[in-house]
């Protein structure tokens, strides 16, 4: 108990303060009532805790992509403030969480190379934490070809994503490389949980495992329905480490001619409703499910890692909702709430 108090006492106080500053239901209602991205940016700047990252921004010049990037920099800043309350394997775990944004940066670099663009021209879009990065970005942004990028990633956790790929493969393998990068991120995250306390490892095993399950189900369903990939290829790019869907279950689903019925038949009851909606809502339902799981863990948390991972994900989902609101405003969607992760009373 004393170890838990020392480890989480100050951190949980900080997390509670952050949670208390997040958007209220009134904020959501006010944002939904606005008419443009500029108005959304102005509201966030003048009324919310995003004001610090918008302080020097001229909101009249803000576009949807700009706003998303700015808000995500807020999440990075919050995570950087939280890592100071951790040490040892807990700090290592936090660094592994930062790697998610490195993966997104690598995907941007990969797409730039695919298009023949100079990766240095997209540096303003990067999201990684400068203080907690595994990578040498000065070197990576000088990559002109896939071979350059692969060579510049040697010695990093990401090098295996590019193993055995050639320049000729790039146009058809870009998506596959992105899947490989996601697999490396989750694999590294799971690896870092093994050094935590037994209770915290069990909590993360549940949360990460459920996340991987849902990523895999979404991938299998869409790959079968829309991409026309052969079963072996679909299975090859599923992620390992799922909580309820191991390789055997995924294989059964992938080789079934009707993946929806097979998924529904093998789903635990708590997952089943995810596939009862139209396809357009699938991703939103998955994030809603994860949001509710994080809420349950946070509600029951004491002095363990639950609140840390919950608050980080709450903020991530909040940002997703803000961007969904701007998209809905742009396309004049009537019932914006149908596309949000956060539910309303």
N, C-alpha and C positions, 0 to 999 in steps of 0.2 A: 504493500500500500504506500509506504513512504516513497518508493521509487516512482510510483504513478503520480503522486502529488508533485514531486520534483519535476517530473517529465511534462505533466499536462496542466499543472495549476495555473501558471502564468499564461500559457498558450491558450487555454480555454477561456480565460478572461478576455484576451485579445480577440479570440474568435467570436465571443458573444458580442463584443463591441462592434465588430464588422457586420455581424448578422443584424444587429439593431439598426444599422444604417442602410440596409438594403431596401429596395423599392417596396412601398406599401401597396395595398390593393387600390387605394385612392390614386397613387401614382400611375398604376396600370390604367385605371379608368381615364385619367387625364391624358395620358399618352395616346390611348385609343381614340380619343375625341379630336386629336390634332389632324392637320390637313397636309403636312409635308415633312420631309426629312429635316429640313431646316428648323421647323417648329419643334420637332422631337429633340434635336440637338440643343436648341435653346432651352427647352424645358429641363433637360438633363443638366445643362450647365448652370442654370439658375436655381434649381430646386433639389438636387440630389448629390450624393457623394461621388458622382462622376465629375463634379465641378473641377477637381484638380487637374484632370487630364484634358479638360476642355477649356481651361482657363485662358490660354493664349490662342485658342482656335477661333477664327472668324466663322461663326456658324452659317452665315450666308453662303459660304464657299464649300460647305460640307456636303458630300454625296454619300450615298448608302454605303459604299465600300470603305470610304474614309471613316465613317462613323463606326463601322464594325471594328476596324483596326484600332481606332482610338480606345474604344471600350475594352478591347482585349488587352491593351497595354495596361489598363487599370487592374485587370486580373493578375497580370504578371507582377505588377508593383505590390499588390496585396500578398501574393505568394512569397515574394522576396522579403516582405516584412515578417511573414510567419516563420520562415526558415531560420531566423535568428533565435527563435524560441526552441529550436531543436538541436540535437547533438548526436554524434555517433551514427548508428544504423538508421535513426529517425531522420537525420539530415540527409543521409544517403537515399532514403526513400523519397524525400521531398525533391531531391535532385532528379530522381528518376521520373517524377511527375512533370518536372520542367521539360523533360525530353520530348514530351508530346508536341511542344511547340517547335522544337528542332525538327521533328518529323514533318510538320506542316511547312516549315521553311525549306526542307530538302525537296518536298513535292513541288514547291514553287520553282526551285532551281532546276529540277528535272524537267518541268514543263517549259521553262525558258530555253533549255538546251534543245528540247524536242522541236521547238519553233525556230531555232537558229538565232535566238535573242541572246544578248549579253546579260548574264545573271547580275552583274553589278548595277544594272538599271532598275532592279526590283528590290534593292536593299531596303528601301523605305517601307516595304511590305512585311519584312521579317518581324517575328514576334518573340524570338528566343530571349531568355534572360542573359544578359551580357556577363553577369557575375557567376552564373551557374550553368555554363554551357560546356558540353563535351567536345565541341567542334571549333576548328580554326576557320572562321568565316572569310577572312581575307584570302585564304587559299581556295576555299570552295567557290567563291564568286568569280575566280579566274578560270574556272572550268569552262572549256569550250565544247567538249565532247563527253559522251558517256564514259569513255576510257579515262579522260581527265578526272571526272568526278569520282569514278571508282578508285583511281589511284590516290586522290586527295582524301578519301575516306578510310584509307588503310590505317589500321591501328585503332579505329573507332568501333563502337558497338554496332554501327550500321554497315560495316563492310560486307557482311554476308548477304545483304539484300541484293547486291550487285554481282555476286559470284556467278560465273559461267554465262554472263550475258555479254553479247557483242554489240557493236554499233548498229549492225544490220537488224538486230532485234528491237531496237529502241522504239520505233513507231508503233509496233504491236505489243510491246512489253511494258509501256509506260504505266498502264493501269496495274499490271502485275507487280511492278516495282513498288508502287504505292502500297499494295497489299502486304508486300514483304516488310516494308518499313513499319506498318502498323503492327505486324506480328512481332517484330523486334522490340517495339515500344512495350507491348504488353508482356512479352517474355522477360524483359529487363525489370519491369515493375514487379512481376511475381517473384523474381529472383531476390529483389531487395526486401520483400516482405519476410523472407525466411530468417532474417537476422533480428526481427522484432520479437517482442514478448509473445508468448503463446496466445494470449487473448487477442492481441492486436493482429497477429498473423491470421487467426481464425476469422476475425471481422473482415479483413481485407480479402481473404480467400473467398468469402461469400460475395462481397461487393464486386470485386474484379471478375470473379467467375460468372456472375449474373450478367455483367456488362459484356463479357466475351460471348456468352450464350446468345444474347440479343443481337450483337454484331453479326455472328455467324448465321443466325436465322434470317436476318434481313438480307445478308449476302446470298445465301442459298436460294431463298425465295425469288429474289430479283434476277440472279444469274440464270435460274431455270426459266423464268417467265419472259425475261426481256433480252438477255444477251446470247442465248443459244449456245452456250459453252457445253462441252462434253462433261459427263459426270466426273471423270478423273481430274479434269482441270479445275472444276468447281471445288472438289474436295481438297485439292492440293493447296488452295488458297484460303481454306478455313483456318481459324486461329485455334491454337491449343490452349488448354487451361480453363475450359468452360465448366460451370458448376453442375449442370444437369444434362448437357449434351456433349458427350465424349465422341471420339472418332467413330465408334461403332454405330451410335445413333445417327450421327451426321451422314455416315455412309448409307444407311438405310433410306434416309430422306432424299439424298442426292440421286440415288438410283431409282427412285420411284417416279413414275410418269406424271403423277399428280402431287407435286410437292406440298401444296397447300393442305390437302387432306392428310397427308402423311405427317406434316408438322403438327396439325391440329390433334391428330390421334396420339402423338407422342409427347405433346406439351403437358407439363405439370399444370394443374388447374389455374395457378396464379398467372401463368403466361397466356392462357388460351384466348382471352379477350383481345389480345394484341392483333389477332388476325380476323376479327369480326368486323373491322371497319374497312372502308374503301382503301385502296392502295395509297391514295394521296395522303392519308392520315397515318400511314404505318410508322414513319420515322418519328412523328410527333408522339404517337402512342408509346413507342419504345422509350423515348426520353421521359415521358410522363411516368411510366412504370419505374424507371430508375430514380426519378425525383421522389416518388413515394417511398421507395426502399431507403433512400438516404434520409428521408424524414423520419422513418421508423427507427433507424439506427441512431439518429441524432436525438430523438425523443428519449430513447432508452439508454443513452450513453452516460457514463460516469467519468472516471478518469481513464479514458482510453482514446484510441485514435479516431473514433467515430466522428466527433465534431469537426476535426480537421478536414477529413475528406468530404464530409457533408457540406460544410460551408463553402469550400472551393467549388464543389459541383453546383450548389445553389446559385453561386455567382455566375458560373458558366451558363447555366440554364436561363438565368435572368437576362444575360446578354443575348442569348439566342432569341428570347422572347422580344426584346427590344428591336432586334433586326427583323423579326417576323412582323412586328407592328409596322415598321417602315415599308416593308414589302407589300403588306396589305393595303397601306395607305396609297402606295404608288399604283397598285392595280385596282384600287377602289373595291376591295373585298368588303362585303357587308358585315358578316359575322366574324370579326377578327379573332374573337376568343376561341373559335374552333381550331385555330392554328397555333395556339400557345401551349407551352408546357405547363405553366402554372394554372391550376384550376381556380375557379371562382365560386364563392358561396351563392 
